[in-house]
Amino acid sequence: MNSNPPRPDRIMQVATGGWAAGILGAAASHSLFTHLEAGADTADQLAAQAGISGRGAQILLDGLVGLGLVELRDGNYRNTAEAATFLVEGQPACLSGFTKLKLAEIGQWVTLPDVVRTGAPMTDATVEVANPFWEELVPALAAQSVPVAMIAADTLRLAEAGEISILDVGGGSGIYSSIWLGLNPAARSTQLDWGPVNAIARRLVAERGAADRFTCIDGDFHTTDFGTAAYDIGVYSHIAHQEGPEDNVAIFAKFRGALKPGGTLVINDYIVDDDRSGPPFPLIFASAMLLKTKQGRTWRRADYHAWLAKAGFEDVSFQPTPSPTTLVFAR
């Protein structure tokens, strides 16, 4: 007889995953992690600081303890090291905005059974260029790139690179430019993105003191020219997963033409193993692309190798990161 028969616990946890997203998003919406970090360590204190009900504060705390994001010791609550690093407002890598964004999207997932059947989104998920939603989305997505941008900078030894030029395509918040220009005072960066997004990036980069070395090209990167032999480094972060194979090859080819001889293209994305056995997060994330895009998914290492070779890159390497993403360096 099997001494360890199957249990339903993991299935129950997965089936109720929306509850976890709800608890986390609600806690972030009321800045509970920030209040905990500031010293509020009981349900009553948190309720007073956050302006929420005592019942709500206690139940959120119970949920956060259950999720392993808050610890309870001798009747007092405190953030785990993970929560203190990634969920306290004002930290460079704070993901609170991202958790609130994901909470707002939960309702979209009820359409996934039909999307799986048809293979296409039920509605057009394209966000209009002038949509005020960018003001919420762009800063919320920035934090997840902070640790990876630092790792890439270290790998490329950007702080010692001197007068280099950077092209960030689809750069959103300008987070790569902000970090890299901060590390290298002789570097200059150009971001190609839609006008309203670039306006947000200019503000955020200015807040980091690098506005004088940051310029923008307003446009759609599918149709806008990247220039010729003008840049030392190109950046393509969290974009490939929303594009199909043909578009990715075309964009990589434009990067190849825009880079100087010996230049490097840096790609950051959720990448799956060639046999599709892992890693877990990229495998799961592909469903979000099925839900929201016509051709997107998380692509294999072999896909990147083939596309980059077709675009003219000869040297391709992959670097895992502590986040769910993988860095690709192509030369």
C-alpha positions as CSV (number, residue, x, y, z in Angstrom):
1,M,0.0,0.0,0.0
2,N,1.2,3.5,-0.9
3,S,2.2,5.2,2.4
4,N,1.9,8.6,0.8
5,P,-1.3,8.6,-1.2
6,P,-2.1,11.6,-3.5
7,R,-3.6,14.6,-1.7
8,P,-5.8,17.4,-3.1
9,D,-4.0,20.2,-1.4
10,R,-2.0,21.5,-4.4
11,I,-5.0,21.3,-6.7
12,M,-7.0,23.3,-4.1
13,Q,-4.3,25.9,-3.9
14,V,-4.1,26.3,-7.6
15,A,-7.9,26.4,-8.0
16,T,-8.1,29.2,-5.5
17,G,-5.1,31.1,-6.9
18,G,-7.3,34.1,-7.5
19,W,-7.8,34.4,-3.8
20,A,-4.1,34.8,-3.3
21,A,-3.9,37.5,-6.0
22,G,-6.9,39.2,-4.3
23,I,-5.3,39.2,-0.9
24,L,-2.0,40.5,-2.2
25,G,-3.5,43.1,-4.4
26,A,-5.8,44.4,-1.6
27,A,-2.9,44.5,0.8
28,A,-0.8,46.5,-1.7
29,S,-3.8,48.8,-2.4
30,H,-3.9,49.8,1.3
31,S,-0.1,49.9,1.7
32,L,-0.1,47.3,4.4
33,F,3.5,46.2,3.7
34,T,4.6,49.8,3.9
35,H,2.8,50.4,7.2
36,L,4.3,47.2,8.6
37,E,7.8,48.3,7.6
38,A,7.1,51.6,9.4
39,G,6.4,49.9,12.7
40,A,2.6,49.2,12.7
41,D,2.6,45.5,13.9
42,T,-0.9,44.7,15.1
43,A,-4.2,44.5,13.3
44,D,-5.5,47.6,15.2
45,Q,-2.5,49.7,14.4
46,L,-2.6,48.7,10.7
47,A,-6.3,49.4,10.5
48,A,-5.7,52.9,12.0
49,Q,-2.7,53.6,9.7
50,A,-4.4,52.3,6.5
51,G,-7.9,53.7,7.2
52,I,-9.5,50.3,6.9
53,S,-11.7,48.2,9.2
54,G,-10.3,46.2,12.0
55,R,-12.0,43.1,10.6
56,G,-10.5,43.7,7.2
57,A,-7.0,44.3,8.6
58,Q,-7.1,41.1,10.7
59,I,-8.3,38.9,7.8
60,L,-5.8,40.4,5.4
61,L,-3.0,39.7,7.9
62,D,-4.2,36.2,8.3
63,G,-4.1,35.7,4.5
64,L,-0.7,37.2,4.2
65,V,0.6,34.9,6.9
66,G,-0.9,32.0,5.0
67,L,0.8,33.2,1.9
68,G,4.2,33.4,3.6
69,L,4.6,37.1,3.1
70,V,4.0,38.3,6.7
71,E,5.4,36.6,9.9
72,L,3.6,36.5,13.3
73,R,5.8,36.4,16.4
74,D,4.5,36.8,19.9
75,G,1.3,38.5,18.7
76,N,3.1,41.0,16.4
77,Y,3.3,41.0,12.6
78,R,6.2,41.9,10.4
79,N,7.1,41.6,6.8
80,T,9.2,38.7,5.6
81,A,12.5,39.6,3.9
82,E,10.8,39.0,0.6
83,A,8.0,41.4,1.3
84,A,10.3,44.0,2.7
85,T,12.4,44.0,-0.4
86,F,9.6,43.8,-3.1
87,L,6.4,45.1,-1.6
88,V,7.3,48.2,0.4
89,E,6.5,51.4,-1.4
90,G,9.5,53.5,-2.3
91,Q,11.9,50.6,-2.9
92,P,13.5,50.5,-6.4
93,A,12.2,47.0,-7.0
94,C,8.7,47.4,-5.4
95,L,6.1,45.3,-7.1
96,S,3.1,46.7,-5.3
97,G,1.9,48.4,-8.4
98,F,2.3,45.2,-10.4
99,T,0.2,43.2,-7.9
100,K,-2.6,45.8,-8.1
101,L,-2.5,45.6,-11.9
102,K,-2.8,41.8,-11.8
103,L,-5.7,42.0,-9.4
104,A,-7.6,44.3,-11.9
105,E,-7.0,41.7,-14.6
106,I,-8.4,38.7,-12.9
107,G,-11.8,39.0,-14.5
108,Q,-10.3,38.5,-18.0
109,W,-9.4,34.9,-17.2
110,V,-12.9,33.7,-17.3
111,T,-12.6,33.8,-21.1
112,L,-9.6,31.5,-21.2
113,P,-11.6,28.3,-22.0
114,D,-13.0,29.9,-25.2
115,V,-9.6,31.4,-26.1
116,V,-8.0,28.0,-25.8
117,R,-10.7,26.6,-28.2
118,T,-10.2,29.3,-30.8
119,G,-6.5,30.0,-30.4
120,A,-7.2,33.8,-30.5
121,P,-8.2,36.5,-28.0
122,M,-11.9,37.0,-27.5
123,T,-11.4,40.7,-27.8
124,D,-8.8,43.0,-29.3
125,A,-6.3,43.4,-26.4
126,T,-4.4,46.2,-28.1
127,V,-4.1,49.3,-25.9
128,E,-4.6,52.5,-27.8
129,V,-1.6,54.8,-28.1
130,A,-3.4,57.7,-26.3
131,N,-4.9,55.6,-23.5
132,P,-4.4,57.1,-20.0
133,F,-4.0,53.5,-18.9
134,W,-0.2,53.9,-19.7
135,E,0.2,56.1,-16.6
136,E,-0.8,53.1,-14.5
137,L,0.8,50.3,-16.5
138,V,4.2,51.7,-17.3
139,P,5.5,52.5,-13.8
140,A,3.9,49.3,-12.5
141,L,6.0,47.2,-14.9
142,A,9.2,49.0,-14.3
143,A,10.1,47.5,-10.9
144,Q,10.4,43.9,-12.2
145,S,13.3,45.0,-14.5
146,V,15.4,46.7,-11.9
147,P,17.4,43.6,-10.6
148,V,17.8,42.3,-14.2
149,A,19.0,45.6,-15.5
150,M,21.7,45.7,-12.8
151,I,22.8,42.1,-13.6
152,A,23.0,42.9,-17.3
153,A,25.0,46.1,-16.6
154,D,27.5,44.0,-14.5
155,T,27.8,41.4,-17.2
156,L,28.5,44.1,-19.9
157,R,30.7,46.1,-17.5
158,L,28.8,49.2,-18.4
159,A,30.1,51.3,-15.6
160,E,33.5,51.1,-17.2
161,A,32.4,51.3,-20.8
162,G,32.9,55.1,-21.3
163,E,31.1,57.0,-24.1
164,I,28.6,54.4,-25.3
165,S,25.2,54.8,-27.0
166,I,22.2,52.7,-26.1
167,L,19.0,52.0,-28.0
168,D,16.1,50.7,-26.0
169,V,13.2,49.5,-28.2
170,G,9.8,49.4,-26.5
171,G,11.5,50.7,-23.3
172,G,8.4,51.7,-21.5
173,S,9.4,53.4,-18.3
174,G,13.0,53.9,-19.4
175,I,14.2,51.8,-16.5
176,Y,17.2,50.4,-18.3
177,S,18.2,53.9,-19.4
178,S,17.7,55.2,-15.9
179,I,19.9,52.5,-14.3
180,W,22.6,52.3,-17.0
181,L,23.0,56.1,-17.3
182,G,23.3,56.3,-13.6
183,L,26.1,53.8,-13.6
184,N,27.9,55.4,-16.5
185,P,27.9,59.2,-16.6
186,A,29.4,59.2,-20.1
187,A,26.7,57.0,-21.7
188,R,23.7,58.3,-23.7
189,S,20.5,56.4,-24.4
190,T,17.7,56.6,-26.9
191,Q,14.2,55.0,-26.4
192,L,11.9,54.1,-29.2
193,D,8.3,53.8,-28.0
194,W,4.9,55.4,-28.4
195,G,4.7,59.1,-27.6
196,P,2.6,58.9,-24.5
197,V,4.8,56.1,-23.1
198,N,8.0,58.2,-23.9
199,A,6.5,61.1,-22.1
200,I,6.3,59.0,-18.9
201,A,9.8,57.7,-19.4
202,R,11.2,61.2,-19.8
203,R,9.6,62.1,-16.4
204,L,10.9,59.0,-14.7
205,V,14.4,59.3,-16.1
206,A,14.5,62.9,-15.1
207,E,13.6,62.0,-11.6
208,R,16.8,59.8,-11.6
209,G,18.9,62.8,-12.8
210,A,19.7,61.6,-16.3
211,A,17.4,63.6,-18.5
212,D,20.2,65.4,-20.3
213,R,21.5,62.1,-21.8
214,F,18.2,60.6,-22.6
215,T,16.3,61.1,-25.9
216,C,13.2,59.5,-27.3
217,I,11.9,58.5,-30.8
218,D,8.1,58.5,-30.8
219,G,6.8,55.7,-33.0
220,D,5.8,52.1,-33.5
221,F,8.9,49.9,-33.5
222,H,7.4,47.6,-36.1
223,T,7.5,50.4,-38.7
224,T,10.1,52.9,-37.4
225,D,13.7,52.8,-38.6
226,F,16.3,52.0,-36.0
227,G,19.2,53.8,-37.8
228,T,22.4,52.3,-39.1
229,A,25.6,51.4,-37.1
230,A,24.6,54.1,-34.5
231,Y,24.5,52.2,-31.2
232,D,26.8,50.1,-29.0
233,I,24.1,48.3,-27.1
234,G,20.5,47.5,-28.0
235,V,17.8,46.5,-25.5
236,Y,14.7,44.4,-26.2
237,S,13.1,43.7,-22.8
238,H,9.8,41.9,-22.2
239,I,8.7,42.4,-25.8
240,A,9.5,39.2,-27.6
241,H,6.8,37.2,-25.8
242,Q,4.1,39.4,-27.3
243,E,5.4,39.1,-30.9
244,G,5.3,36.2,-33.4
245,P,8.3,34.6,-35.0
246,E,8.3,36.8,-38.2
247,D,8.1,40.0,-36.2
248,N,10.8,39.0,-33.8
249,V,13.2,38.1,-36.7
250,A,12.4,41.4,-38.4
251,I,13.1,43.4,-35.2
252,F,16.3,41.5,-34.5
253,A,17.5,42.3,-38.1
254,K,16.7,46.0,-37.5
255,F,18.8,45.8,-34.3
256,R,21.7,44.2,-36.1
257,G,21.7,47.0,-38.6
258,A,21.5,49.7,-35.9
259,L,24.4,48.3,-33.8
260,K,28.0,49.3,-34.5
261,P,30.4,46.5,-35.3
262,G,30.9,44.5,-32.1
263,G,27.8,45.9,-30.6
264,T,25.6,43.8,-28.3
265,L,21.8,43.2,-28.3
266,V,20.4,42.5,-24.8
267,I,17.2,40.6,-24.6
268,N,15.3,40.0,-21.3
269,D,12.3,37.8,-21.3
270,Y,10.5,34.7,-19.9
271,I,12.2,31.9,-21.8
272,V,11.4,28.2,-21.7
273,D,13.7,25.2,-22.1
274,D,13.9,23.6,-25.5
275,D,12.0,20.5,-24.3
276,R,9.3,22.7,-22.6
277,S,9.9,21.1,-19.3
278,G,10.5,24.4,-17.4
279,P,11.0,26.8,-15.8
280,P,7.6,26.9,-14.2
281,F,6.8,30.7,-14.4
282,P,7.5,31.1,-18.2
283,L,5.4,28.0,-18.9
284,I,2.5,29.5,-17.0
285,F,3.0,33.0,-18.4
286,A,2.4,31.7,-21.9
287,S,-1.3,31.5,-21.1
288,A,-1.5,35.2,-20.5
289,M,-0.1,35.8,-24.0
290,L,-2.7,33.4,-25.4
291,L,-5.4,35.4,-23.6
292,K,-4.1,38.8,-24.7
293,T,-2.2,38.5,-28.0
294,K,-2.7,37.0,-31.5
295,Q,0.7,35.4,-31.8
296,G,2.5,35.8,-28.5
297,R,3.8,33.1,-26.2
298,T,6.9,32.3,-24.2
299,W,9.6,31.2,-26.6
300,R,12.3,28.5,-26.4
301,R,16.0,29.1,-26.3
302,A,16.1,27.3,-29.7
303,D,13.7,29.9,-31.1
304,Y,16.0,32.8,-30.0
305,H,19.0,31.0,-31.4
306,A,17.4,30.5,-34.8
307,W,15.9,34.0,-35.0
308,L,19.1,35.8,-34.0
309,A,21.2,33.7,-36.4
310,K,18.7,34.6,-39.2
311,A,19.0,38.3,-38.3
312,G,22.8,38.2,-38.6
313,F,24.0,37.6,-35.0
314,E,26.8,35.1,-34.7
315,D,27.4,34.9,-30.9
316,V,24.4,34.2,-28.7
317,S,24.6,33.4,-25.0
318,F,22.0,32.9,-22.2
319,Q,22.3,34.0,-18.6
320,P,19.8,32.9,-15.9
321,T,18.8,35.5,-13.4
322,P,17.3,35.3,-9.8
323,S,14.0,36.5,-11.3
324,P,11.8,34.4,-13.6
325,T,13.5,35.9,-16.7
326,T,16.5,35.0,-18.7
327,L,19.0,37.4,-20.3
328,V,20.2,36.8,-23.8
329,F,23.3,38.5,-25.2
330,A,23.7,38.6,-29.0
331,R,26.7,39.9,-30.9
